[in-house]
């Protein structure tokens, strides 16, 4: 049985808001993250070091370098690049 099968049957608790709280209303979320979603993965330490080194050598943040790489993959597979 799928471990998520019964989630649709659960009713929200009375003490929880019916709608999710807007990230903009939460002062703990930096403005640079509002409207964005994290993408993560587990890679070899060598790849992590290579990505950080490449970003630093080219004056980019790791996030900017990853966005460039993801856009290149999207182009390779015929999708439109999204941006950062």
C-alpha positions as a Markdown table, in Angstrom:
| # | Residue | x | y | z |
|---|---|---|---|---|
| 1 | Unk | 0.0 | 0.0 | 0.0 |
| 2 | Unk | 1.2 | 3.5 | -0.8 |
| 3 | Unk | 2.3 | 5.3 | 2.3 |
| 4 | Unk | 0.6 | 8.5 | 1.1 |
| 5 | Unk | -2.7 | 6.8 | 0.2 |
| 6 | Unk | -4.6 | 7.9 | 3.3 |
| 7 | Unk | -3.5 | 11.6 | 3.2 |
| 8 | Unk | -6.4 | 12.6 | 1.1 |
| 9 | Unk | -8.8 | 11.2 | 3.7 |
| 10 | Unk | -7.4 | 13.2 | 6.6 |
| 11 | Unk | -9.3 | 16.3 | 7.7 |
| 12 | Unk | -7.4 | 19.4 | 8.6 |
| 13 | Unk | -7.1 | 20.1 | 12.4 |
| 14 | Unk | -9.1 | 22.9 | 13.8 |
| 15 | Unk | -6.0 | 24.6 | 15.2 |
| 16 | Unk | -4.4 | 24.8 | 11.7 |
| 17 | Unk | -5.3 | 27.5 | 9.2 |
| 18 | Unk | -7.3 | 26.2 | 6.2 |
| 19 | Unk | -5.0 | 28.0 | 3.8 |
| 20 | Unk | -1.3 | 28.0 | 3.8 |
| 21 | Unk | 0.3 | 31.1 | 5.3 |
| 22 | Unk | 1.9 | 33.3 | 2.6 |
| 23 | Unk | 5.7 | 33.2 | 2.7 |
| 24 | Unk | 5.7 | 37.0 | 2.4 |
| 25 | Unk | 3.9 | 37.2 | 5.7 |
| 26 | Unk | 6.6 | 35.2 | 7.5 |
| 27 | Unk | 9.4 | 37.5 | 8.5 |
| 28 | Unk | 11.8 | 34.5 | 8.8 |
| 29 | Unk | 11.8 | 33.9 | 5.0 |
| 30 | Unk | 14.2 | 36.1 | 3.2 |
| 31 | Unk | 12.7 | 38.2 | 0.4 |
| 32 | Unk | 15.0 | 36.6 | -2.1 |
| 33 | Unk | 13.3 | 33.2 | -1.4 |
| 34 | Unk | 9.7 | 34.4 | -1.7 |
| 35 | Unk | 8.1 | 32.7 | -4.8 |
| 36 | Unk | 10.9 | 30.2 | -5.2 |
| 37 | Unk | 11.2 | 26.5 | -4.5 |
| 38 | Unk | 14.3 | 24.6 | -3.4 |
| 39 | Unk | 15.7 | 21.8 | -5.6 |
| 40 | Unk | 18.3 | 19.6 | -3.9 |
| 41 | Unk | 20.2 | 16.3 | -4.5 |
| 42 | Unk | 22.9 | 14.2 | -3.0 |
| 43 | Unk | 26.2 | 14.2 | -5.0 |
| 44 | Unk | 29.8 | 13.1 | -4.6 |
| 45 | Unk | 31.9 | 15.5 | -2.5 |
| 46 | Unk | 34.1 | 15.9 | -5.6 |
| 47 | Unk | 31.2 | 17.3 | -7.6 |
| 48 | Unk | 30.2 | 19.7 | -4.9 |
| 49 | Unk | 33.8 | 21.0 | -4.7 |
| 50 | Unk | 34.0 | 21.3 | -8.5 |
| 51 | Unk | 30.7 | 23.2 | -8.6 |
| 52 | Unk | 31.7 | 25.6 | -5.8 |
| 53 | Unk | 35.2 | 26.1 | -7.4 |
| 54 | Unk | 33.7 | 26.8 | -10.8 |
| 55 | Unk | 31.2 | 29.3 | -9.4 |
| 56 | Unk | 33.9 | 31.1 | -7.5 |
| 57 | Unk | 36.3 | 31.3 | -10.4 |
| 58 | Unk | 33.6 | 32.8 | -12.6 |
| 59 | Unk | 32.3 | 35.2 | -10.0 |
| 60 | Unk | 28.9 | 33.5 | -9.7 |
| 61 | Unk | 26.9 | 32.2 | -6.8 |
| 62 | Unk | 26.4 | 28.4 | -6.7 |
| 63 | Unk | 22.7 | 29.1 | -7.2 |
| 64 | Unk | 23.4 | 31.1 | -10.4 |
| 65 | Unk | 25.7 | 28.4 | -11.7 |
| 66 | Unk | 23.1 | 25.7 | -11.0 |
| 67 | Unk | 20.4 | 27.7 | -12.7 |
| 68 | Unk | 22.7 | 28.0 | -15.8 |
| 69 | Unk | 23.3 | 24.2 | -15.7 |
| 70 | Unk | 19.5 | 23.4 | -15.3 |
| 71 | Unk | 18.7 | 25.7 | -18.2 |
| 72 | Unk | 21.3 | 24.0 | -20.4 |
| 73 | Unk | 19.7 | 20.6 | -19.5 |
| 74 | Unk | 16.2 | 22.0 | -20.4 |
| 75 | Unk | 17.6 | 23.2 | -23.8 |
| 76 | Unk | 19.2 | 19.9 | -24.4 |
| 77 | Unk | 15.9 | 18.1 | -24.0 |
| 78 | Unk | 13.9 | 20.6 | -26.1 |
| 79 | Unk | 12.3 | 22.6 | -23.2 |
| 80 | Unk | 12.4 | 26.3 | -22.8 |
| 81 | Unk | 14.9 | 27.6 | -20.3 |
| 82 | Unk | 13.2 | 29.2 | -17.2 |
| 83 | Unk | 15.9 | 31.5 | -15.8 |
| 84 | Unk | 17.1 | 31.9 | -12.2 |
